[in-house]
Amino acid sequence: MGATASPQRPPYKPDSTKPFLTIIDTHVTTVVSAFFLFLFGTGLIRGRRDFADHRVIANVFTAIYVSKTIFQYHLAKRDRQRS
């Protein structure tokens, strides 16, 4: 008896939704944990939560907009070199 071959998948299939969902998921998790720190924390813990909020906002901006801009710049540069 011979084994049947499974259909071949392409080695890489670009999909822009998965990285975006991962970025959002990690930051939502951080915001939820910061909410619980604010709810149950006291003193310095609440101050740390405020700092975490600012850090999350800056990180989301960097992860989405700055990374996308850098990537688009490199793609445009590559296209100019091919022309």
HELIX and SHEET records of a PDB file:
HELIX    1   1 THR A   17  PHE A   40  1                                  24    
HELIX    2   2 LEU A   44  PHE A   61  1                                  18    
HELIX    3   3 THR A   62  VAL A   66  3                                   5    
HELIX    4   4 SER A   67  ARG A   82  1                                  16    
END                                                                             
